[in-house]
């Protein structure tokens, strides 16, 4: 039973590495065409701790944040699909 689980883990790891490699290759091809990056408008908030375990929330404004059109993050940028689902950022 243990060897089956180890083999399943190995296949999952290989599949994940293959998907990441294909995603990286697609991003490299898009960079040559200039269509690898996009931007998403994100609302930023600041949570300030107060006395008595309370917090104050301040709206900092909306910012266009750069993102990469891929499945995984690349080059320090989040994927556009993830930012579109998480348009509120807390600092």
VOZANU-691486 format. One record per atom (N, C-alpha, C): residue number from 1; x, y, z. Coordinates in steps of 0.02 Angstrom, whole numbers, plus 50000, padded with zeros to 5 digits. Layout:
REM residues N
[NUM [X Y Z]]
...
***
This chain:
REM residues 91
[1 [50041 49940 50000]]
[1 [50000 50000 50000]]
[1 [50043 50063 50000]]
[2 [50098 50062 50038]]
[2 [50142 50120 50042]]
[2 [50174 50134 49974]]
[3 [50194 50082 49939]]
[3 [50226 50092 49874]]
[3 [50178 50122 49823]]
[4 [50114 50106 49829]]
[4 [50064 50135 49784]]
[4 [50058 50210 49797]]
[5 [50056 50229 49861]]
[5 [50051 50300 49879]]
[5 [50113 50338 49856]]
[6 [50172 50308 49863]]
[6 [50233 50340 49840]]
[6 [50232 50350 49765]]
[7 [50209 50300 49729]]
[7 [50205 50305 49656]]
[7 [50155 50358 49634]]
[8 [50098 50362 49669]]
[8 [50048 50413 49654]]
[8 [50077 50483 49666]]
[9 [50113 50491 49721]]
[9 [50146 50555 49736]]
[9 [50197 50573 49682]]
[10 [50235 50525 49659]]
[10 [50285 50537 49607]]
[10 [50251 50559 49542]]
[11 [50197 50525 49523]]
[11 [50162 50544 49461]]
[11 [50130 50613 49467]]
[12 [50103 50629 49525]]
[12 [50074 50696 49535]]
[12 [50128 50750 49531]]
[13 [50186 50737 49560]]
[13 [50242 50784 49557]]
[13 [50266 50794 49486]]
[14 [50272 50739 49448]]
[14 [50294 50744 49378]]
[14 [50242 50782 49337]]
[15 [50178 50769 49349]]
[15 [50125 50804 49312]]
[15 [50126 50879 49327]]
[16 [50136 50896 49390]]
[16 [50139 50967 49409]]
[16 [50199 51001 49378]]
[17 [50257 50967 49378]]
[17 [50317 50996 49348]]
[17 [50307 51005 49272]]
[18 [50273 50959 49240]]
[18 [50261 50963 49168]]
[18 [50213 51021 49153]]
[19 [50161 51029 49193]]
[19 [50114 51085 49182]]
[19 [50149 51152 49192]]
[20 [50193 51157 49243]]
[20 [50230 51219 49255]]
[20 [50277 51233 49196]]
[21 [50310 51182 49170]]
[21 [50356 51192 49114]]
[21 [50318 51215 49052]]
[22 [50261 51187 49039]]
[22 [50221 51208 48981]]
[22 [50196 51280 48991]]
[23 [50175 51296 49052]]
[23 [50153 51364 49067]]
[23 [50210 51414 49057]]
[24 [50270 51397 49079]]
[24 [50328 51439 49070]]
[24 [50344 51449 48996]]
[25 [50338 51395 48956]]
[25 [50351 51400 48884]]
[25 [50300 51446 48850]]
[26 [50238 51441 48870]]
[26 [50186 51484 48841]]
[26 [50199 51557 48859]]
[27 [50220 51571 48921]]
[27 [50236 51639 48941]]
[27 [50296 51665 48901]]
[28 [50346 51623 48890]]
[28 [50405 51644 48851]]
[28 [50384 51662 48780]]
[29 [50339 51623 48750]]
[29 [50315 51638 48683]]
[29 [50274 51703 48682]]
[30 [50233 51714 48734]]
[30 [50193 51775 48738]]
[30 [50237 51836 48749]]
[31 [50293 51829 48784]]
[31 [50337 51885 48795]]
[31 [50368 51909 48730]]
[32 [50382 51864 48685]]
[32 [50409 51884 48620]]
[32 [50358 51924 48580]]
[33 [50293 51907 48589]]
[33 [50241 51944 48554]]
[33 [50219 52006 48592]]
[34 [50237 52010 48657]]
[34 [50219 52068 48697]]
[34 [50150 52063 48728]]
[35 [50122 52004 48733]]
[35 [50055 51997 48762]]
[35 [50054 51954 48825]]
[36 [50110 51951 48861]]
[36 [50114 51908 48920]]
[36 [50087 51941 48982]]
[37 [50084 52007 48984]]
[37 [50065 52043 49044]]
[37 [49999 52080 49035]]
[38 [49964 52090 49089]]
[38 [49903 52129 49090]]
[38 [49901 52169 49154]]
[39 [49844 52198 49169]]
[39 [49836 52235 49232]]
[39 [49764 52227 49256]]
[40 [49756 52229 49322]]
[40 [49691 52223 49354]]
[40 [49686 52280 49404]]
[41 [49628 52313 49406]]
[41 [49617 52366 49455]]
[41 [49600 52335 49522]]
[42 [49640 52352 49573]]
[42 [49634 52322 49639]]
[42 [49620 52377 49690]]
[43 [49574 52364 49737]]
[43 [49560 52411 49792]]
[43 [49604 52393 49851]]
[44 [49638 52444 49878]]
[44 [49684 52432 49934]]
[44 [49656 52461 49998]]
[45 [49662 52423 50052]]
[45 [49639 52444 50118]]
[45 [49695 52436 50168]]
[46 [49694 52478 50220]]
[46 [49743 52474 50274]]
[46 [49707 52458 50338]]
[47 [49727 52404 50372]]
[47 [49698 52386 50437]]
[47 [49746 52409 50491]]
[48 [49721 52456 50533]]
[48 [49762 52485 50587]]
[48 [49737 52458 50654]]
[49 [49780 52425 50692]]
[49 [49758 52400 50758]]
[49 [49748 52457 50807]]
[50 [49694 52452 50847]]
[50 [49678 52502 50898]]
[50 [49677 52468 50966]]
[51 [49665 52506 51018]]
[51 [49660 52479 51085]]
[51 [49599 52434 51091]]
[52 [49603 52387 51137]]
[52 [49545 52344 51151]]
[52 [49533 52292 51096]]
[53 [49584 52271 51062]]
[53 [49578 52220 51009]]
[53 [49530 52241 50953]]
[54 [49529 52306 50939]]
[54 [49488 52332 50884]]
[54 [49533 52352 50827]]
[55 [49503 52359 50768]]
[55 [49541 52380 50709]]
[55 [49503 52435 50673]]
[56 [49541 52479 50641]]
[56 [49512 52531 50599]]
[56 [49532 52516 50527]]
[57 [49485 52522 50481]]
[57 [49497 52506 50411]]
[57 [49495 52570 50370]]
[58 [49549 52583 50334]]
[58 [49555 52642 50292]]
[58 [49561 52622 50219]]
[59 [49523 52656 50177]]
[59 [49525 52644 50105]]
[59 [49583 52685 50075]]
[60 [49630 52651 50043]]
[60 [49689 52685 50014]]
[60 [49679 52705 49941]]
[61 [49629 52676 49908]]
[61 [49616 52693 49839]]
[61 [49622 52632 49793]]
[62 [49611 52644 49730]]
[62 [49616 52592 49679]]
[62 [49682 52599 49641]]
[63 [49713 52542 49626]]
[63 [49777 52542 49592]]
[63 [49774 52489 49537]]
[64 [49803 52505 49479]]
[64 [49811 52455 49427]]
[64 [49873 52414 49443]]
[65 [49863 52350 49457]]
[65 [49919 52307 49474]]
[65 [49937 52262 49415]]
[66 [50001 52258 49398]]
[66 [50021 52216 49342]]
[66 [50012 52142 49359]]
[67 [49995 52102 49309]]
[67 [49987 52030 49319]]
[67 [50011 51994 49256]]
[68 [50021 51930 49263]]
[68 [50045 51889 49208]]
[68 [49988 51842 49187]]
[69 [49979 51835 49121]]
[69 [49926 51793 49095]]
[69 [49950 51721 49091]]
[70 [49945 51687 49149]]
[70 [49969 51618 49153]]
[70 [49932 51582 49209]]
[71 [49948 51519 49219]]
[71 [49918 51480 49272]]
[71 [49954 51493 49338]]
[72 [50021 51496 49336]]
[72 [50062 51504 49395]]
[72 [50093 51574 49396]]
[73 [50115 51599 49455]]
[73 [50150 51663 49458]]
[73 [50218 51658 49424]]
[74 [50237 51710 49388]]
[74 [50302 51713 49354]]
[74 [50332 51782 49363]]
[75 [50396 51785 49377]]
[75 [50431 51849 49381]]
[75 [50406 51894 49438]]
[76 [50380 51865 49491]]
[76 [50356 51905 49547]]
[76 [50287 51934 49538]]
[77 [50254 51921 49482]]
[77 [50186 51946 49471]]
[77 [50135 51890 49480]]
[78 [50078 51908 49508]]
[78 [50024 51860 49517]]
[78 [49990 51846 49450]]
[79 [49959 51788 49443]]
[79 [49920 51775 49382]]
[79 [49858 51820 49378]]
[80 [49839 51839 49318]]
[80 [49781 51883 49310]]
[80 [49717 51851 49335]]
[81 [49710 51785 49324]]
[81 [49648 51751 49346]]
[81 [49641 51755 49422]]
[82 [49697 51754 49458]]
[82 [49694 51756 49531]]
[82 [49678 51827 49555]]
[83 [49708 51877 49523]]
[83 [49695 51947 49543]]
[83 [49623 51967 49528]]
[84 [49594 51942 49475]]
[84 [49525 51959 49458]]
[84 [49476 51931 49510]]
[85 [49495 51878 49544]]
[85 [49453 51849 49596]]
[85 [49467 51878 49665]]
[86 [49524 51912 49672]]
[86 [49544 51941 49736]]
[86 [49561 52014 49725]]
[87 [49511 52055 49712]]
[87 [49522 52125 49696]]
[87 [49529 52170 49757]]
[88 [49525 52141 49816]]
[88 [49533 52180 49878]]
[88 [49598 52158 49910]]
[89 [49643 52206 49924]]
[89 [49707 52191 49955]]
[89 [49711 52228 50022]]
[90 [49733 52192 50073]]
[90 [49742 52220 50140]]
[90 [49815 52229 50155]]
[91 [49832 52285 50185]]
[91 [49901 52299 50203]]
[91 [49906 52310 50277]]
***
